[in-house]
Amino acid sequence: MGGWPRHKDRTATGCQCVEKLMRFNDADAKMAGNLTNSQAPKGAPAADTDVPTPVRIPFRIDDAIMVRSLTNAAHMARTRIIGVMHGKYIMIIEPTVKINDRISAVLDEDFLCSYFNDGAMHIFNSRYLKHMADDVVSIAYPMKVDVRQIRKYRRIRVNIETKCTVGGTVDVFTAEMADISQGGCRLILNARTPITKGTNLSLTFNLPNVAFVSGLETVVARISRIQNTRATEIGISFIGPESETAKISNFCEFCMYFDLEESPTQI
């Protein structure tokens, strides 16, 4: 797997450029491509009207972005955005792929990026441009972007054994979690259990990403019997605490990069 080319010419000018771009106070006034033909200095070449205008993606500093190899889909890494120059490049923390407990690698020079913002996943191809400083790299700003709409609380199919404790009691039973979202989950009980709508349950389980959720406070939102079986389906809404719901949110956000619901719309 190819790696990022390393550049040793880290001049003071380059470092100052990084600091200036990250401030973003006057970003709109200094975006690439703002000069029109009438504003351009005398002698400057005329703007090429045939060159497509880069799509403006609503990037936010410190947001996560997923990067995946074009040659090996299993090689992907989550990193974060630290700066953007519209139409020019995106600055990110250099992503690394964990091969095993002892070996990590950087991605190929060409890769697929996925960025989630305000209910939409922006998907585009990019490539490495320059190693800027320490673990900071710049990648090419895309000319074309696929956009996919994603529901706020997208359900993710799982099969998780879940320990349930009825609120205010010592009654404990085990259920199978069939799906989960940032706002709640669906439990399957294989035997009739005296649970009613509005019952508070405390849940304990392991997420597929190995995060351990313990003492998650919830409330039963709906109950339905599964026909021709003794099983019961329970819809659960999460209450808190934030320390546990944050683990679920991180897992769900990560899963968004794998199974998108709608067909992409190119802009």
C-alpha positions in Angstrom: 0.0 0.0 0.0 1.5 3.3 -1.1 2.2 6.0 1.5 2.1 9.7 1.6 5.3 11.2 0.0 7.3 13.0 2.6 8.6 16.6 1.9 11.5 18.0 3.9 11.0 21.6 2.8 9.1 22.8 5.9 10.1 26.5 5.6 9.0 29.2 8.0 6.8 30.6 5.2 5.0 27.3 5.0 4.3 27.2 8.7 3.0 30.8 8.7 0.7 29.8 5.8 -0.8 27.0 7.9 -1.4 29.3 10.9 -3.1 31.9 8.7 -5.5 29.4 7.0 -6.6 27.9 10.4 -7.8 31.2 11.7 -10.6 31.6 9.2 -11.6 35.1 10.4 -11.3 36.5 6.9 -11.8 33.3 5.0 -14.6 34.6 2.8 -12.6 37.5 1.5 -9.6 35.3 0.7 -11.2 32.3 -0.9 -9.6 31.0 -4.0 -11.1 32.1 -7.3 -12.6 35.3 -5.9 -11.0 37.6 -8.6 -13.0 38.3 -11.7 -11.5 39.4 -15.0 -12.4 43.0 -14.2 -10.7 42.8 -10.7 -7.6 41.0 -11.8 -4.3 42.9 -12.0 -3.3 44.2 -15.4 -1.4 41.7 -17.4 -2.9 38.8 -15.4 -4.3 36.0 -17.6 -8.1 36.1 -18.2 -10.2 33.6 -16.1 -10.9 30.4 -18.0 -14.7 30.3 -18.1 -14.6 26.6 -19.2 -13.0 25.5 -15.9 -15.8 24.1 -13.7 -16.4 25.9 -10.4 -15.6 23.8 -7.4 -18.6 22.8 -5.3 -18.7 24.6 -1.9 -18.9 21.9 0.8 -20.0 23.1 4.2 -16.8 21.9 6.0 -16.4 22.7 9.7 -13.1 22.8 11.6 -12.6 19.7 13.8 -15.3 17.7 12.1 -14.6 14.1 11.3 -13.9 12.9 7.8 -13.5 9.3 6.6 -10.8 8.4 4.1 -10.9 5.1 2.2 -8.4 3.5 -0.2 -9.5 3.2 -3.8 -7.5 0.0 -4.2 -8.5 -1.8 -1.0 -11.9 -0.9 0.5 -10.9 -2.5 3.8 -8.3 0.2 4.3 -10.0 3.2 5.7 -9.3 5.6 8.5 -11.2 8.3 10.4 -9.5 11.7 10.8 -10.4 15.3 11.3 -10.4 18.6 9.3 -8.2 21.4 10.6 -8.4 23.8 7.7 -9.9 24.4 4.2 -9.1 26.7 1.3 -12.1 26.5 -1.0 -11.3 25.3 -4.4 -7.7 24.6 -3.5 -7.2 22.0 -0.7 -8.4 20.5 2.6 -6.0 20.2 5.6 -6.5 17.1 7.7 -4.6 15.1 10.3 -2.7 12.4 8.4 -4.9 9.3 8.5 -3.4 5.9 9.3 -4.9 2.5 8.8 -4.4 -0.1 11.6 -3.5 -3.4 10.0 -3.0 -5.2 13.3 -1.9 -4.5 16.9 1.7 -3.9 15.7 1.4 -2.6 12.2 -0.2 0.6 10.9 0.1 2.2 7.4 -0.9 5.3 5.6 -3.3 5.4 2.6 -2.6 5.4 -1.1 -2.2 8.7 -2.8 -5.7 8.5 -4.4 -8.6 7.8 -2.1 -12.4 8.3 -1.4 -13.5 10.8 1.2 -16.8 10.8 3.1 -17.9 13.8 5.1 -21.2 14.1 7.1 -22.8 17.5 7.7 -26.3 18.6 8.6 -28.1 15.4 7.5 -26.1 14.8 4.3 -23.1 12.7 3.4 -20.7 14.3 1.0 -18.7 11.7 -1.0 -15.8 12.6 -3.3 -12.5 11.5 -4.7 -9.3 13.2 -3.6 -5.6 12.8 -3.6 -2.6 13.7 -1.6 -1.0 17.2 -2.3 1.6 17.9 0.3 2.9 17.0 3.8 2.6 20.4 5.5 3.8 20.0 9.1 4.2 17.2 11.6 1.1 15.0 11.1 -0.8 17.6 9.0 -1.4 16.9 5.3 -3.2 18.7 2.5 -5.5 16.9 0.1 -7.2 18.1 -3.1 -10.5 20.0 -2.9 -13.0 18.1 -5.1 -14.6 19.5 -8.3 -17.5 16.9 -8.1 -19.4 15.7 -5.0 -22.0 13.0 -4.5 -24.5 13.9 -1.8 -26.7 11.4 0.1 -29.4 12.3 2.6 -29.3 10.4 5.9 -32.1 10.3 8.5 -31.1 11.8 11.8 -31.5 8.6 13.8 -30.6 6.0 11.3 -31.2 2.5 12.5 -28.2 0.1 12.4 -28.9 -3.6 12.4 -27.1 -5.4 15.2 -27.4 -8.6 17.2 -26.4 -7.8 20.8 -27.2 -9.6 24.0 -28.6 -7.0 26.4 -29.0 -7.1 30.1 -32.2 -5.2 31.2 -33.0 -4.1 34.7 -36.5 -2.8 35.5 -36.3 0.6 37.1 -36.7 0.7 40.8 -36.5 -3.1 41.2 -34.0 -5.9 41.1 -35.8 -7.7 38.3 -33.3 -8.5 35.6 -33.9 -10.2 32.2 -31.9 -10.7 28.9 -33.1 -9.5 25.5 -31.6 -9.4 22.0 -31.0 -6.0 20.6 -32.0 -6.1 16.9 -31.2 -2.5 15.9 -29.9 0.7 17.4 -29.7 4.4 16.6 -28.6 7.5 18.4 -32.0 7.9 19.9 -33.1 4.4 20.8 -33.1 0.7 20.0 -35.3 -2.3 19.4 -35.3 -5.2 21.7 -36.6 -8.8 21.2 -37.8 -10.7 24.2 -38.1 -14.5 23.6 -40.5 -15.0 26.4 -43.5 -13.0 27.7 -42.3 -10.5 30.2 -44.5 -8.2 32.2 -43.3 -4.9 30.6 -45.7 -2.0 29.8 -45.3 1.2 27.8 -43.6 3.8 30.0 -41.5 1.3 32.0 -38.0 2.5 32.8 -35.2 0.1 32.0 -31.5 0.2 32.7 -29.5 -1.5 29.8 -26.0 -2.9 29.8 -24.3 -4.3 26.6 -21.2 -4.3 24.4 -21.3 -2.4 21.1 -19.6 -4.0 18.1 -16.8 -1.5 18.3 -16.0 -3.0 21.7 -17.4 0.1 23.6 -19.0 -1.1 26.9 -22.3 0.6 27.7 -23.4 0.3 31.3 -26.4 1.7 33.2 -28.0 3.3 30.2 -31.3 4.7 31.4 -34.2 4.2 28.9 -38.0 4.2 28.7 -40.2 1.7 26.8 -41.9 3.7 24.0 -43.9 0.9 22.4 -44.6 -2.9 22.7 -45.8 -5.3 20.1 -46.3 -9.1 20.0 -44.6 -11.0 17.2 -47.3 -13.2 15.6 -47.1 -16.9 15.9 -44.3 -16.7 18.5 -43.9 -16.1 22.2 -41.5 -13.3 21.4 -42.2 -9.6 22.1 -40.7 -6.6 20.4 -40.0 -3.5 22.4 -39.1 0.0 21.2 -36.8 1.8 23.5 -35.9 5.5 23.8 -32.6 6.5 25.4 -32.6 9.0 28.3 -29.0 9.1 29.5 -26.5 9.6 31.1 -24.5 11.5 28.4 -21.3 9.4 29.1 -23.2 6.3 27.8 -25.2 7.9 25.0 -22.0 9.4 23.6 -20.6 5.9 23.1 -23.7 5.0 21.1 -23.5 8.2 19.0 -19.9 7.6 18.2 -20.7 4.1 17.0 -23.7 5.2 14.9 -21.8 8.0 13.3 -19.0 5.7 12.3 -21.5 3.2 10.8 -23.0 6.0 8.6 -19.9 5.7 6.4 -20.7 2.1 5.4 -24.4 1.7 4.7 -26.1 4.8 3.1 -29.8 4.7 2.4 -30.4 7.0 -0.5 -29.0 7.2 -4.0 -26.3 9.8 -4.4 -27.2 13.2 -6.0 -24.2 14.7 -7.8 -23.7 18.5 -7.5 
